[in-house]
Amino acid sequence: MGIHSVASPKGTTPSLPVPAATTAATVATDFFLAATGSPTAAASAVLQGSGLRSPVARGSPARSRDSPAASASGATRTPIGASPSASPGAFVDRGDGRHPSTVAPLRTRFVGMGLPMGPEDGSPTHPEGDVWIRSEQDNSMATGVLMMNPPGATTSIRKSAYALPPASLTWKDLSFSLPPKRASLKELFNRRNNSSSKGNEPSTDDGGPRTILEPCSGHYEADDLVALMGPSGCGKTTLLDMLAMKKTTKYEGEVLVNGRPRDRLFRRIAAYVGQDELMPAHWKVKEAIKFSATLKRQPVRSHEKLGGWIEVLLETFGLTSVADSLIGSQEVRGISGGQRRRVTLARGVAAHASLLFCDEPTSGLSATDAELCIRALRTVAKRLGVMCMVVIHQPRNEVAMLFDHLILLTSHPGRVAYCGPMAQATHYLAEQGHPVPANINVTDYFMDILTPGTRQDRSDELVAIYRQVQKPRVDAMVDEAWQVQGLTVPEMLGIESSSCCYTTGPYCVSFLKQLACLLRRKVMITLRNPLALGLPLLVPVIQGIIVGYMFEGIGKKELLRQVMFVFCLLTMLCLAGSMSLIVLITERTLMKHETSEALYSEGASSLATLLVDVPLALLGAVLNILIMTWFAKLDPEIFSMVFAWAVLLFFVYDSLFAFIGAVAADVRQAQTIATPFISIFMLFNGF
């Protein structure tokens, strides 16, 4: 749906096989001076109308049919971005204000980067040898150039021959309501007094269920770019979460993918870009994108070089200059908030999912950066056949027109006011008696008339018109799509029934691969974070020196005083373990976010943490014990017993705090839960 290709001019002939001696430079030149009908013509067709300048335009005329190179292929060479009938040096304006000369270095650098995606012309047979390699490079470069230089809304983008398996999304009568709110004690007391005077029983419920989103339906095909707009509280994120299978609370309605119910494999073909930017502060930008691309690598993309795809994403979202910078946080200096937002979006695109859900991906970005990001999403949707749904707040007109379809919601409760093509939204409103005023941002006007309680509020009227005019057609389209079944998720993933067990599960890679990626990230982050090394190692050493000096020579004194030393030793182990609660809860939040995207399993995350954090903490505890016992000059026989007791107690405390970190809602609750346990353990030396 919405797949457009640019037809080759009549009279052209296919190119002949390229000699084996063709160099990378020749391949690059042939790509930008592609002959229509040749294996490189696909790149020209993809970029036709985007205004990308050919290197030949820099002072040299375009090759003619009579030139030696053209004679070898028997085809007419035309600069990309120029009309076939245009004179040499005449190019189509990109329309985005970017000078064409800034594009050439990107294209030149892209040669040989490696995103081999196969030939573009889709013919069943292809030449062998260098010509085959050349076709893969051309298709790769066509996708890469488009990603790094996304065209505007008026440019048609041809679907890649190696696009992702198509996935349509259909939902029927999807709605969400919150249970009745429980009344407070004060309200119950007032109700009791009022009801007692009337002889009635007081109610503990504050009204009925609160409707967040009324029943709505819709259907979208692969390569559709859908905008979801509406005022605050209209249920945009709620609808997106239900469609993305992120909503854990019960809701009403049904959702189908390719006419089939969603199952546990759904998360392997879907990616979600949320509002929260949950990433470790000491992670580098390039590492973050590579992490998602590696763990969500689809079997159908095994032909693609991972490094080239990551470079394209860095260039696409303007992150090349900060590729080796830390993500950062409030405490750690790193990239800006807008750049962190773009990293989150790039991680979602890196997953190569057939369904992409984005919740306000442009929040915090400048108008220019927001337009570039939505252009990139449009390129991904059209080029790779991805159904992309985006929650977005009042974009400017140039950004709004990049979307294919628009869903407008109003609030209190959430109801659909428009569901149709973006280009027809203004015409639809004009037909209903609400023309968009001149010289105004169209989406601003949408919000003005859809926000309840405002001066221009027309929400109830537009909802009634939608139900009368558009809803019957939407329901008919949904009913028709409900009967059509496409590929199953295993078929989309290319999973065979005889495959290994991990390939048929909810994760894209094996458990060992997950563990390797998590362990690599954990080690790198720990080495970069001074506190991650200082807290478990340096603090116990300093404590051991101070307390050990206080009990210097205690091993040569009476037993009663030695008991006090052992008590202090074991108490310090308990207090040292409590410092890990903050780290545990922070990492748990990150783990829950990433496991919901099916990047890895909880077991792999727990094992990676165990292999790094526990040895560090154990090493710190051992150093603490050795330093204190050295100062105390304990008898060797007593030392062995105290050391074994202390190590055993370390594992008891570590297990206790890990359990509390798993069940507590936040750090404050964790400390509250831990306090009585610590008190009892200190009284009995841990037992």
LUMDO-612856 format. One record per residue (C-alpha): residue number from 1; residue in three letters; x, z, y. Coordinates in steps of 0.25 Angstrom, whole numbers. Layout:
BEGIN
torba,zaza,u,w,v
NUM,ALA,X,Z,Y
...
END
This chain:
BEGIN
torba,zaza,u,w,v
1,MET,0,0,0
2,GLY,6,-4,13
3,ILE,18,-12,6
4,HIS,22,-23,15
5,SER,33,-33,13
6,VAL,39,-44,22
7,ALA,37,-58,16
8,SER,50,-67,15
9,PRO,49,-80,24
10,LYS,45,-92,16
11,GLY,56,-102,12
12,THR,67,-92,8
13,THR,74,-92,-5
14,PRO,79,-82,-14
15,SER,94,-79,-12
16,LEU,104,-82,-23
17,PRO,112,-72,-30
18,VAL,123,-65,-22
19,PRO,137,-67,-27
20,ALA,144,-56,-34
21,ALA,154,-54,-23
22,THR,143,-50,-13
23,THR,149,-38,-5
24,ALA,141,-26,0
25,ALA,143,-32,14
26,THR,137,-45,10
27,VAL,125,-37,4
28,ALA,123,-29,17
29,THR,123,-42,25
30,ASP,114,-49,15
31,PHE,104,-37,16
32,PHE,103,-38,31
33,LEU,102,-53,31
34,ALA,93,-54,19
35,ALA,88,-67,14
36,THR,73,-67,12
37,GLY,70,-69,-3
38,SER,83,-63,-7
39,PRO,85,-49,-14
40,THR,89,-44,0
41,ALA,76,-50,6
42,ALA,69,-37,3
43,ALA,77,-29,13
44,SER,74,-40,23
45,ALA,59,-39,20
46,VAL,59,-24,20
47,LEU,66,-24,34
48,GLN,59,-36,40
49,GLY,53,-32,53
50,SER,61,-19,54
51,GLY,70,-25,64
52,LEU,83,-21,57
53,ARG,95,-29,63
54,SER,103,-38,54
55,PRO,119,-37,56
56,VAL,119,-52,58
57,ALA,112,-50,71
58,ARG,124,-44,77
59,GLY,130,-57,83
60,SER,128,-66,71
61,PRO,116,-75,68
62,ALA,108,-74,56
63,ARG,113,-82,44
64,SER,106,-95,42
65,ARG,102,-102,30
66,ASP,114,-111,31
67,SER,124,-99,31
68,PRO,133,-98,19
69,ALA,127,-84,15
70,ALA,113,-90,16
71,SER,116,-102,9
72,ALA,121,-93,-3
73,SER,107,-87,-4
74,GLY,98,-98,0
75,ALA,90,-89,10
76,THR,88,-88,25
77,ARG,94,-75,31
78,THR,86,-67,41
79,PRO,91,-55,49
80,ILE,83,-43,45
81,GLY,73,-39,55
82,ALA,72,-53,61
83,SER,61,-63,60
84,PRO,65,-75,50
85,SER,62,-84,62
86,ALA,69,-76,72
87,SER,82,-80,78
88,PRO,95,-73,74
89,GLY,96,-59,81
90,ALA,81,-58,83
91,PHE,76,-45,77
92,VAL,64,-37,76
93,ASP,63,-24,84
94,ARG,63,-11,75
95,GLY,53,-5,85
96,ASP,59,9,83
97,GLY,69,8,95
98,ARG,81,9,86
99,HIS,92,-2,88
100,PRO,93,-11,77
101,SER,109,-10,77
102,THR,108,4,73
103,VAL,102,0,59
104,ALA,113,-9,55
105,PRO,123,2,52
106,LEU,113,9,43
107,ARG,111,-4,35
108,THR,125,-7,34
109,ARG,128,7,29
110,PHE,117,6,19
111,VAL,123,-5,11
112,GLY,129,1,-1
113,MET,123,15,1
114,GLY,115,13,-11
115,LEU,100,14,-13
116,PRO,99,3,-24
117,MET,84,1,-26
118,GLY,84,-13,-32
119,PRO,80,-27,-27
120,GLU,69,-28,-18
121,ASP,62,-41,-21
122,GLY,56,-36,-34
123,SER,59,-48,-43
124,PRO,60,-45,-58
125,THR,74,-51,-59
126,HIS,86,-49,-50
127,PRO,100,-55,-50
128,GLU,111,-47,-56
129,GLY,124,-42,-50
130,ASP,126,-41,-35
131,VAL,113,-47,-32
132,TRP,106,-35,-39
133,ILE,115,-25,-32
134,ARG,112,-32,-19
135,SER,97,-31,-21
136,GLU,98,-16,-23
137,GLN,106,-14,-11
138,ASP,96,-23,-2
139,ASN,84,-15,-7
140,SER,92,-2,-5
141,MET,96,-6,9
142,ALA,82,-11,13
143,THR,76,3,10
144,GLY,88,10,16
145,VAL,88,2,29
146,LEU,73,4,30
147,MET,74,19,28
148,MET,85,21,38
149,ASN,78,12,48
150,PRO,63,14,45
151,PRO,55,3,51
152,GLY,43,5,60
153,ALA,28,4,57
154,THR,27,-11,59
155,THR,38,-14,49
156,SER,33,-17,34
157,ILE,42,-11,24
158,ARG,43,-17,10
159,LYS,42,-8,-2
160,SER,55,-7,-10
161,ALA,56,-13,-24
162,TYR,60,1,-28
163,ALA,50,9,-21
164,LEU,45,22,-28
165,PRO,33,21,-38
166,PRO,20,21,-30
167,ALA,12,33,-28
168,SER,-2,33,-22
169,LEU,-8,46,-17
170,THR,-23,49,-18
171,TRP,-31,61,-15
172,LYS,-46,65,-16
173,ASP,-53,76,-9
174,LEU,-41,84,-6
175,SER,-44,97,1
176,PHE,-39,111,4
177,SER,-45,124,7
178,LEU,-39,138,9
179,PRO,-47,150,2
180,PRO,-55,159,11
181,LYS,-46,168,19
182,ARG,-46,183,15
183,ALA,-51,192,26
184,SER,-41,202,32
185,LEU,-44,217,31
186,LYS,-49,218,45
187,GLU,-59,207,43
188,LEU,-63,213,30
189,PHE,-65,227,37
190,ASN,-73,220,48
191,ARG,-82,212,38
192,ARG,-84,225,30
193,ASN,-90,232,42
194,ASN,-98,221,46
195,SER,-103,218,32
196,SER,-106,233,29
197,SER,-116,233,41
198,LYS,-123,221,35
199,GLY,-122,226,21
200,ASN,-113,214,16
201,GLU,-100,214,8
202,PRO,-88,209,17
203,SER,-81,196,13
204,THR,-66,196,11
205,ASP,-65,180,13
206,ASP,-64,175,27
207,GLY,-73,163,26
208,GLY,-72,151,16
209,PRO,-61,142,12
210,ARG,-53,136,23
211,THR,-53,121,22
212,ILE,-40,115,26
213,LEU,-42,101,21
214,GLU,-55,94,18
215,PRO,-56,84,6
216,CYS,-49,72,9
217,SER,-44,59,1
218,GLY,-34,48,2
219,HIS,-26,38,-5
220,TYR,-12,32,-1
221,GLU,-3,22,-9
222,ALA,12,22,-10
223,ASP,20,18,3
224,ASP,9,24,12
225,LEU,14,32,23
226,VAL,2,42,27
227,ALA,2,51,39
228,LEU,-6,64,38
229,MET,-10,69,52
230,GLY,-19,79,58
231,PRO,-19,92,67
232,SER,-14,105,62
233,GLY,-22,111,51
234,CYS,-28,98,46
235,GLY,-22,99,32
236,LYS,-12,89,33
237,THR,-1,97,26
238,THR,-12,102,16
239,LEU,-16,88,12
240,LEU,-1,84,11
241,ASP,2,96,2
242,MET,-10,93,-7
243,LEU,-6,78,-9
244,ALA,9,82,-11
245,MET,5,93,-21
246,LYS,11,104,-13
247,LYS,-2,112,-11
248,THR,-2,124,-20
249,THR,-15,129,-16
250,LYS,-27,123,-23
251,TYR,-34,111,-16
252,GLU,-45,102,-19
253,GLY,-44,87,-22
254,GLU,-36,77,-30
255,VAL,-23,70,-28
256,LEU,-18,58,-36
257,VAL,-5,50,-36
258,ASN,-7,36,-41
259,GLY,-21,40,-46
260,ARG,-15,51,-54
261,PRO,-16,66,-53
262,ARG,-3,73,-48
263,ASP,5,80,-58
264,ARG,18,88,-59
265,LEU,26,75,-57
266,PHE,20,73,-43
267,ARG,31,80,-36
268,ARG,41,70,-41
269,ILE,34,58,-34
270,ALA,31,66,-21
271,ALA,39,72,-10
272,TYR,35,82,1
273,VAL,41,84,14
274,GLY,36,97,19
275,GLN,36,103,33
276,ASP,46,114,29
277,GLU,61,110,29
278,LEU,65,119,18
279,MET,80,116,15
280,PRO,93,124,13
281,ALA,100,126,27
282,HIS,113,123,21
283,TRP,109,110,14
284,LYS,114,97,20
285,VAL,104,86,24
286,LYS,110,76,14
287,GLU,110,86,3
288,ALA,95,89,6
289,ILE,91,75,5
290,LYS,99,72,-7
291,PHE,94,84,-14
292,SER,79,79,-13
293,ALA,83,65,-17
294,THR,91,70,-29
295,LEU,80,79,-35
296,LYS,69,70,-32
297,ARG,76,57,-37
298,GLN,65,49,-44
299,PRO,69,41,-57
300,VAL,64,28,-50
301,ARG,74,30,-39
302,SER,86,31,-49
303,HIS,91,18,-44
304,GLU,93,23,-30
305,LYS,106,29,-25
306,LEU,103,43,-20
307,GLY,114,43,-10
308,GLY,109,31,-3
309,TRP,95,36,-2
310,ILE,100,49,4
311,GLU,108,41,15
312,VAL,95,33,18
313,LEU,87,46,20
314,LEU,97,52,29
315,GLU,98,39,38
316,THR,83,38,37
317,PHE,80,52,43
318,GLY,91,52,52
319,LEU,99,63,44
320,THR,112,55,42
321,SER,119,63,53
322,VAL,116,76,47
323,ALA,117,73,33
324,ASP,128,83,30
325,SER,122,94,40
326,LEU,115,106,35
327,ILE,100,107,35
328,GLY,101,120,42
329,SER,91,131,46
330,GLN,88,141,56
331,GLU,101,149,52
332,VAL,109,137,48
333,ARG,113,126,58
334,GLY,109,112,52
335,ILE,101,100,56
336,SER,89,100,66
337,GLY,75,103,62
338,GLY,71,88,63
339,GLN,82,84,54
340,ARG,78,94,44
341,ARG,64,88,44
342,ARG,70,75,42
343,VAL,78,80,30
344,THR,66,86,24
345,LEU,59,72,25
346,ALA,71,65,20
347,ARG,71,74,8
348,GLY,56,70,5
349,VAL,59,55,6
350,ALA,72,57,-3
351,ALA,63,61,-15
352,HIS,59,47,-17
353,ALA,44,51,-19
354,SER,33,42,-20
355,LEU,24,52,-12
356,LEU,30,58,0
357,PHE,23,69,8
358,CYS,28,73,22
359,ASP,23,85,29
360,GLU,26,83,44
361,PRO,40,76,42
362,THR,41,73,56
363,SER,39,87,62
364,GLY,51,92,70
365,LEU,56,77,72
366,SER,57,69,85
367,ALA,47,57,86
368,THR,59,48,83
369,ASP,63,55,71
370,ALA,49,57,66
371,GLU,47,41,67
372,LEU,59,39,59
373,CYS,55,48,48
374,ILE,41,42,47
375,ARG,47,28,47
376,ALA,56,32,36
377,LEU,44,38,28
378,ARG,37,24,30
379,THR,49,17,25
380,VAL,50,26,13
381,ALA,35,24,10
382,LYS,35,9,12
383,ARG,48,6,5
384,LEU,48,16,-6
385,GLY,32,16,-8
386,VAL,31,31,-5
387,MET,17,37,-1
388,CYS,21,45,11
389,MET,11,55,17
390,VAL,16,62,30
391,VAL,9,73,38
392,ILE,13,71,52
393,HIS,9,76,66
394,GLN,6,66,77
395,PRO,17,56,76
396,ARG,19,46,87
397,ASN,13,32,86
398,GLU,25,25,80
399,VAL,26,36,69
400,ALA,11,36,66
401,MET,11,21,64
402,LEU,21,22,53
403,PHE,11,28,44
404,ASP,2,19,35
405,HIS,-10,29,34
406,LEU,-15,41,42
407,ILE,-23,53,38
408,LEU,-29,61,49
409,LEU,-34,75,47
410,THR,-41,85,56
411,SER,-41,100,55
412,HIS,-51,112,53
413,PRO,-52,108,42
414,GLY,-43,96,38
415,ARG,-51,83,37
416,VAL,-47,69,37
417,ALA,-51,61,49
418,TYR,-43,48,46
419,CYS,-37,42,34
420,GLY,-32,28,35
421,PRO,-21,18,40
422,MET,-13,24,52
423,ALA,-14,10,59
424,GLN,-29,11,59
425,ALA,-31,25,63
426,THR,-32,22,78
427,HIS,-42,11,75
428,TYR,-50,20,67
429,LEU,-51,30,77
430,ALA,-55,20,88
431,GLU,-66,15,79
432,GLN,-71,29,78
433,GLY,-71,31,93
434,HIS,-58,38,95
435,PRO,-48,27,100
436,VAL,-34,32,102
437,PRO,-31,32,117
438,ALA,-20,23,122
439,ASN,-6,28,124
440,ILE,-7,40,115
441,ASN,-1,44,102
442,VAL,-11,41,91
443,THR,-8,53,82
444,ASP,-10,62,94
445,TYR,-23,56,96
446,PHE,-26,58,82
447,MET,-23,73,83
448,ASP,-31,75,96
449,ILE,-44,70,89
450,LEU,-42,77,76
451,THR,-38,91,81
452,PRO,-50,100,81
453,GLY,-53,107,93
454,THR,-46,98,103
455,ARG,-52,90,114
456,GLN,-52,77,107
457,ASP,-56,82,94
458,ARG,-63,72,85
459,SER,-59,77,72
460,ASP,-73,80,66
461,GLU,-78,66,71
462,LEU,-66,59,65
463,VAL,-68,66,51
464,ALA,-82,62,51
465,ILE,-78,48,54
466,TYR,-68,48,43
467,ARG,-77,53,33
468,GLN,-87,42,36
469,VAL,-78,30,38
470,GLN,-65,33,31
471,LYS,-67,43,20
472,PRO,-76,34,11
473,ARG,-65,23,11
474,VAL,-54,34,8
475,ASP,-62,39,-3
476,ALA,-64,25,-9
477,MET,-50,23,-8
478,VAL,-47,36,-15
479,ASP,-57,33,-26
480,GLU,-51,20,-29
481,ALA,-36,25,-29
482,TRP,-41,37,-38
483,GLN,-44,26,-49
484,VAL,-30,19,-48
485,GLN,-19,25,-56
486,GLY,-4,22,-53
487,LEU,9,26,-59
488,THR,10,40,-64
489,VAL,21,49,-59
490,PRO,29,48,-72
491,GLU,28,33,-70
492,MET,32,34,-56
493,LEU,44,42,-59
494,GLY,48,33,-71
495,ILE,47,44,-81
496,GLU,48,41,-95
497,SER,41,49,-106
498,SER,54,51,-113
499,SER,61,56,-101
500,CYS,68,69,-100
501,CYS,59,81,-97
502,TYR,64,83,-83
503,THR,60,69,-79
504,THR,45,71,-82
505,GLY,45,85,-74
506,PRO,42,87,-60
507,TYR,56,85,-56
508,CYS,64,73,-54
509,VAL,77,77,-59
510,SER,82,86,-71
511,PHE,83,101,-70
512,LEU,99,100,-70
513,LYS,98,90,-59
514,GLN,90,100,-51
515,LEU,99,111,-54
516,ALA,111,103,-50
517,CYS,105,99,-36
518,LEU,100,113,-33
519,LEU,114,119,-37
520,ARG,121,110,-29
521,ARG,113,113,-17
522,LYS,113,128,-19
523,VAL,129,128,-20
524,MET,130,119,-8
525,ILE,121,127,1
526,THR,127,140,-4
527,LEU,141,136,0
528,ARG,137,131,14
529,ASN,129,144,17
530,PRO,138,156,20
531,LEU,127,166,18
532,ALA,125,161,4
533,LEU,139,164,1
534,GLY,141,176,10
535,LEU,129,184,6
536,PRO,131,184,-9
537,LEU,146,185,-9
538,LEU,152,191,4
539,VAL,141,202,7
540,PRO,143,208,-7
541,VAL,158,208,-5
542,ILE,157,215,9
543,GLN,148,225,3
544,GLY,157,228,-9
545,ILE,169,230,1
546,ILE,161,240,10
547,VAL,154,248,-1
548,GLY,166,247,-10
549,TYR,175,253,1
550,MET,164,264,3
551,PHE,166,268,-12
552,GLU,180,266,-13
553,GLY,186,273,-25
554,ILE,173,278,-30
555,GLY,176,275,-44
556,LYS,186,286,-44
557,LYS,176,297,-40
558,GLU,165,304,-47
559,LEU,154,297,-54
560,LEU,143,301,-44
561,ARG,149,294,-33
562,GLN,152,282,-42
563,VAL,137,281,-44
564,MET,134,280,-30
565,PHE,144,268,-29
566,VAL,137,261,-41
567,PHE,124,263,-34
568,CYS,129,257,-21
569,LEU,135,245,-29
570,LEU,122,242,-36
571,THR,113,244,-23
572,MET,122,234,-16
573,LEU,119,223,-27
574,CYS,104,226,-24
575,LEU,105,224,-9
576,ALA,114,211,-11
577,GLY,104,205,-20
578,SER,92,207,-10
579,MET,99,197,0
580,SER,96,186,-9
581,LEU,81,187,-7
582,ILE,81,179,6
583,VAL,89,167,0
584,LEU,80,167,-13
585,ILE,67,166,-5
586,THR,73,155,4
587,GLU,78,147,-8
588,ARG,65,149,-15
589,THR,57,143,-3
590,LEU,66,131,-4
591,MET,65,130,-19
592,LYS,49,130,-18
593,HIS,50,119,-8
594,GLU,59,110,-16
595,THR,53,113,-30
596,SER,39,109,-24
597,GLU,45,95,-22
598,ALA,50,95,-36
599,LEU,64,94,-32
600,TYR,68,104,-43
601,SER,63,115,-51
602,GLU,63,130,-48
603,GLY,72,133,-60
604,ALA,83,124,-55
605,SER,82,130,-42
606,SER,83,144,-47
607,LEU,94,141,-57
608,ALA,102,134,-45
609,THR,100,147,-37
610,LEU,104,156,-48
611,LEU,117,148,-51
612,VAL,122,150,-36
613,ASP,116,162,-30
614,VAL,117,172,-42
615,PRO,132,169,-45
616,LEU,135,171,-30
617,ALA,127,184,-29
618,LEU,133,189,-42
619,LEU,147,186,-37
620,GLY,144,194,-24
621,ALA,139,205,-32
622,VAL,151,205,-41
623,LEU,161,205,-29
624,ASN,153,217,-23
625,ILE,154,225,-36
626,LEU,169,222,-38
627,ILE,172,225,-24
628,MET,165,238,-24
629,THR,170,243,-38
630,TRP,184,239,-34
631,PHE,183,248,-22
632,ALA,176,259,-30
633,LYS,188,258,-41
634,LEU,178,260,-52
635,ASP,183,263,-66
636,PRO,183,250,-75
637,GLU,173,255,-85
638,ILE,163,259,-74
639,PHE,166,246,-66
640,SER,161,237,-78
641,MET,148,245,-79
642,VAL,145,245,-64
643,PHE,149,230,-63
644,ALA,140,226,-75
645,TRP,129,235,-69
646,ALA,130,229,-55
647,VAL,130,214,-61
648,LEU,117,217,-69
649,LEU,111,223,-57
650,PHE,114,211,-49
651,PHE,106,202,-58
652,VAL,95,212,-58
653,TYR,94,212,-42
654,ASP,96,197,-42
655,SER,85,194,-51
656,LEU,76,204,-44
657,PHE,78,197,-30
658,ALA,77,184,-36
659,PHE,63,188,-41
660,ILE,59,194,-28
661,GLY,64,181,-21
662,ALA,55,173,-30
663,VAL,42,181,-28
664,ALA,43,185,-14
665,ALA,36,177,-3
666,ASP,47,179,7
667,VAL,59,187,11
668,ARG,52,199,16
669,GLN,43,200,4
670,ALA,55,199,-5
671,GLN,62,210,2
672,THR,49,219,1
673,ILE,48,216,-14
674,ALA,63,219,-16
675,THR,63,232,-9
676,PRO,56,241,-20
677,PHE,64,234,-31
678,ILE,77,237,-24
679,SER,74,251,-21
680,ILE,71,254,-36
681,PHE,83,246,-41
682,MET,92,254,-31
683,LEU,87,267,-36
684,PHE,90,264,-51
685,ASN,103,255,-48
686,GLY,95,242,-52
687,PHE,89,247,-65
END
